[in-house]
Amino acid sequence: MGQIMLQVNAINKRVNTFNGELEILKDVSLSLNRGQSLAITGASGSGKSTLLGILAGLDTPSSGRVCLAGVDLSELDEEGRARVRAEQVGFVFQSFQLLPGLTALENVMLPLELHGVGSAKKRAENFLARVGLAERLSHYPKQLSGGEQQRVAIARAFASEPKILFADEPTGNLDSVTGAKIIELVFELNREQGTTLVLVTHEQRLADRCDCHLTLEAGAVLPSVEQQATEFLSC
Amino acid sequence: MLAAKLLWRNARSAEVKLLFTALLLAVAMVTAIGLLSDRLEATLLKQSNSFIGADRQIYSPQPISPLWSQQAQAFGLQQVRLENFSSMVFSSPAAEGYSVQSAQGSSSQTAEGSSSQTAEGSSVQSADGPAAFEERMQLAAIKAVEPGYPLVGQMEISTVPFATRSVDIEKTDAVPGLGEAWVDSRLLAQLDLNINNSVFVGEKRLKITRVIITEPDRGGGFSLFAPRLMMNRADLAATEVIQPGSRIAYHWLLAGTEPQLKAFLDKLQPELSDHHQLVDLERAQQGLASTLATARQFLLLAVVIAMLLAGIALVISSSRFAARHTEQVALLKSLGASSWKIRRLYLGQLLLLALASSVAGLLLAEILQRLIALAVVMMAAVELQPGSYRPYVLGIVSGVTCLIFFALPPLWHLPKISPLRILRQDLPVSSVRITVQVLLGTLAVLLLVYLFSGNIWLTLSVGAALLAVVSVAALVALGLLRLSHTLGSSAGSIWRLAIAGIKRRSGQSLLQVVVFAIALLLLLTMYAVRTSLIDEWQLQLPTDAPNHFLINIAPEQVDAVAEKLQRRGLNTAEIYPMVRGRLVKINAVEPSPALRKKVPLLRREANISWSKNLPADNQLSSGKWWHSEEEFESKGQQRGLPRVSVESKLAKKLGVGVGTKLQFSFGGLTLDAQISSLRQLEWDNMKPNFYFIFEPQVLDKFSPMYMTSSHIPPSEKAVVAEVLRDYPTIVVIEIDKVIEQIRDIVDKVGRAVEVVLALVLVGGILVLAAAVNASIDSRLQEVGLIRALGSSRKLILGSLAIEFSLLGACAGIIAVLGSEALLLGLQQQVFKMPVAPHYELWLAGPLLGTLLVGSLGVFSCRRVLNTPPSVVLREVG
């Protein structure tokens, strides 16, 4: 059995709306070992992104516990969670989230510099070369295609060598051919670095490539998948 | 250092450039205007101080202690001494060894400055010399000077009597050499002499080598009845005119920096006796001093307005910076940056930005003020005095204060942004409330205004005005926007599109209207204040102001003199009768020694006139004027005491009012009178002014002489010599050079004010541009979309022009309302000017708002119209 990277126990998320309290997540539990990959699927509004946010320590659940790399996030404040994110977590977003005023190289260097990595530039250049953008270092995001922008985002995510990578619809803004290439890249780097991968997707094809698969419906884990998820605890 | 790296990378983005520009503008404008004001003020003060020939003057009937001289030297002050006294001078060489000394009064100038001085000097042709020679003698105002005089200003001399052409006139820093005399042209006319002839002052024979054209410290009043003779101080002993009991004014002229002077005079103060009179510009030239004070207030207002404009630009650019950095912060947080780290990163960036923009701002200010100084030199042919270091310090302090109070609040919430926003961009951002930002901004302005002015009342007034203007502007803008919505529903498609745009962004539109309104309001206010000030200054000294006074005209000479002047096309003002008399009793009691000490007029004779009508420039402050001769004749006999009208400030000093009985002495004959009215008048209007005006006929028995004033242009100056030759008893007082000097200074102040206004205008337009730019992002996306949907260029351009013009027009209307309110306060409280509506603003405000904002808006969006919609949508989306 591999070491547990992510363990979630009965988390709920409720928010107050004009029409009263709304439950976005209901009793979600799961467990994921180091180096494994998990796909979260579900219809729009099923709570996928909310769950991803909570798993990554960007948000807090209304109840329940999330342990990331052995650290109980629910016991930490925002500063503590930020520390965990800095040390363990990488992100790839649907809308790339590159800073428009920074070149491709500077965008990749940003998290490395933020964490005080000494050879930030060299490492960023290596990763950009690794994603096939060695010739595009000084290009600004608006000068790059969607696929190229997402490759920069992937280079940025992997450059800081996270223990766990959260990807929110990484191919959502890309055509199918480019999307496939991007997925290939993510899994390749994931394999190389032994990163744990959690990805939110609409694409069944992508979900099928993951070790585990969790489907949300109206904030709850579908029963069949819940069983599967429970099995992970024993992985 | 990550903050520096981030700033360097962010520097490429528009919002950082805007923030940098706004900060740079704040520092540069405040410093440049401060520096320029400082230098202009120093220059104007220096020039104005030439009216006393020094920065300070002390005079006394006793010689100045040599110890004081040593002390002044120790303080690093420049100093010269001179003696002023009246003495007869003789033209005939045969008169050697004979002199008549007159020691009646000195020619020293006082703040009263005009009609109350003695007029003993008059040209007397005499044949009573000790020898049988024909000779002429004339009472002259002698001034014995030493090298270095004047310390401030220059003399103008000539070898041509009554010279008016500049080729004949020489500016000099020299003084008459040993055995030489420089004299007024009219002294030559009165003594029938020429250059290189000799005169005697007491026992000393002096050769006349030059005529004096202007003498900086001569003054503008009636102080110099007798013509001037200037000689070297080293010749004074040889004249033997200074005897025990002689009435001599010993003048001590000092020059140096203000701190030096203040330190020295503070130390000297306890040693000064009642006999020592300290003269500064304030006392010597009230009118000029108040013009300078008003100019100073204007420059202060300009600095405050520049600061406000820069502050507004900062708030706008900082808010835009914050809006654009919301996603960046969310990303950094998702990457594990803590709130503390984010705060440190942004504070670091802001501090670096402040440092860079302050340095650049100071440099720009230095370049700007040097360029303007150069322009001033070229326009007004005057070298600006160096300024102090204070504006640089104030510039940096302003930059830092603006940064903390204007730029920081919109950024303050950034570290609190939830990292979840990276996934859910619909999450609200809880930024610092606009009311808190307005309050902080106001606090900053108050702090800075106080720093600049040191005046708590001015500071509080500006604060109150600002808050009132912002609240009223917000209310009025809301009303106007609602009105435009109502009107918009019945409009054509371009208008509907434009008004729909305003409606969609109603919050932003409201804010923009308020910002536009404040910027326009400040500009309109500055413009109106400048116009009123310059108009008022020009009104004080119209180009045809009388510049010559003819006094001591005998009744039988009045018509002939008037005719002589009229023949030359010169307009003479009214002819005023005048007798010399002394106020001896108030309510039948002689003035106490204390009162006599307090009111110099009680110690000498005054020029007293009478008039049927209230003089044009006088205003009754209490009592009644005798309206007509009929009234006087019908009631005259029953009235009892003759009526007299008294100048109100003198009345206050004397403690008298309407009904008080006064007794005058006219050459030994007494006359009782009763005060029937008090009058306010302007002593510096260069017109004959009188402390006492009687009702007609009362003074007929005291052998009055007459006086008049006239504007004599340089081309007609020869008439002065003609009058003096034909009527030797008439005394002509020339104040044309003094008027020219005052007008020159006022003109320079006016130019300075205009230069500063131009600077503020540039600042105002930059703020408007910043405000327009701040709303461009959302508009670009919208315009790109409308363009993609196939709308014509004309429709988009038209709707944009209408949208911005409407906002500009709304802002213009509010600006006019606010400006009028602000002007009301400023004119009444700060500038002490008459309050009047500014009708020109009512048209200029809305027009300026419409045109400026409309064209800036269209200009800022022009790129969208020339770029394919797909590119625009991709860039802004």
Chai-1 contact restraints between the chains, C-beta under 6 A:
chainA,res_idxA,chainB,res_idxB,connection_type,confidence,min_distance_angstrom,max_distance_angstrom,comment,restraint_id
A,S49,B,L423,contact,1.0,0.0,6.0,A-B,restraint_1
A,G53,B,L420,contact,1.0,0.0,6.0,A-B,restraint_2
A,G53,B,L423,contact,1.0,0.0,6.0,A-B,restraint_3
A,L58,B,P419,contact,1.0,0.0,6.0,A-B,restraint_4
A,L58,B,L420,contact,1.0,0.0,6.0,A-B,restraint_5
A,D59,B,L420,contact,1.0,0.0,6.0,A-B,restraint_6
A,E79,B,S338,contact,1.0,0.0,6.0,A-B,restraint_7
A,A82,B,G336,contact,1.0,0.0,6.0,A-B,restraint_8
A,A82,B,S338,contact,1.0,0.0,6.0,A-B,restraint_9
A,R85,B,G336,contact,1.0,0.0,6.0,A-B,restraint_10
A,A86,B,G336,contact,1.0,0.0,6.0,A-B,restraint_11
A,F91,B,S334,contact,1.0,0.0,6.0,A-B,restraint_12
A,Q97,B,L331,contact,1.0,0.0,6.0,A-B,restraint_13
A,L99,B,Q328,contact,1.0,0.0,6.0,A-B,restraint_14
A,G101,B,N10,contact,1.0,0.0,6.0,A-B,restraint_15
A,G101,B,R12,contact,1.0,0.0,6.0,A-B,restraint_16
A,G101,B,S13,contact,1.0,0.0,6.0,A-B,restraint_17
A,L102,B,R9,contact,1.0,0.0,6.0,A-B,restraint_18
A,E106,B,R9,contact,1.0,0.0,6.0,A-B,restraint_19
A,P111,B,L335,contact,1.0,0.0,6.0,A-B,restraint_20
A,E113,B,L2,contact,1.0,0.0,6.0,A-B,restraint_21
A,L114,B,L335,contact,1.0,0.0,6.0,A-B,restraint_22
A,L114,B,A337,contact,1.0,0.0,6.0,A-B,restraint_23
A,K142,B,E875,contact,1.0,0.0,6.0,A-B,restraint_24
